[in-house]
């Protein structure tokens, strides 16, 4: 079994959550089994150990991107930067608002989180519409960093987010894709 199939077998699908018709892709089973969690983390770490792809810092999107991103950063010997939902960071921040299916949301980043010229790997658990990752990319770029790649465990390509991100110039790396949403 290849890595993608192995990880897919450990992602739980919860029908009709959080709304009717949604097939929620729950990554928590990936985290609960130490062997599966190791395979997941190693899939990212081995990719970004490559000198051509190695970032200078890892940024994770609130909240599941924190879990994956912080462990990947640790394994690569790099710092980790959290991109949080509005109102959660205690220091001076920059913010970016993005559209959701029904409304909008805002994410923030400390103004001293990255430096101009930093090469940032941006990580989240899942790409759906791409709004959160795009907002994170814009925040990092406001501070002069370059987002070298966006990474996620799951891609839901039918929702168009990964294509929008690629169209914006962001390279993407995902481990598992699911049809539907």
Steps between C-alpha positions, in 0.01 A plus 500: 500500500644840410516786750196682364281189523638419846415848630162506324409176681548684831294811419147476633213635289215643706188548287280809538738686731506791570208538258279269294671380181855563627736202522739614777851356467615443857879474538500423874542123441829583323621659822381233742707210372875561553602300192253681273597837650868422429424409137304825462773722646780317318318554170539875547841497669668288233371732229621818669840362600589540132730804478305647208172487695616560858336807649650732762179493705172306514165678542186313603138606457262500797441243638584161351787652302662566839512129577668397176705814444660516842612136486636542145686815607649318799612206287661737246673703774302813412283753679121487487262792443128474586246681281202544731136593482442869576533601863720209616849655474617729782757715314481742206351323198424530132170354383335367188128447449371238258162378381335183622201327347272697734682811622862582563783428742822673599839354586793676664876472528741672737689778322833349608411139406706494180767716343535628145663226295380211717399193297180373657328165479128561570316197642137417568310174538268541201445713191133559416427841347857618564396817682688437823825404328476797263448734796802348676711545188400866473582561867846350467566699183389825673797446732742438211521121518468267203263206528689228316226239521163432656461154649200310629403147588174505303392673180135524396563593135132521403463807723757683286729625775815323389454625143445859623814478711705364209357769271627759751850358457515292819657157458306234692582164651220280633500139610140385444216626283133418535226536242202706612497716809 
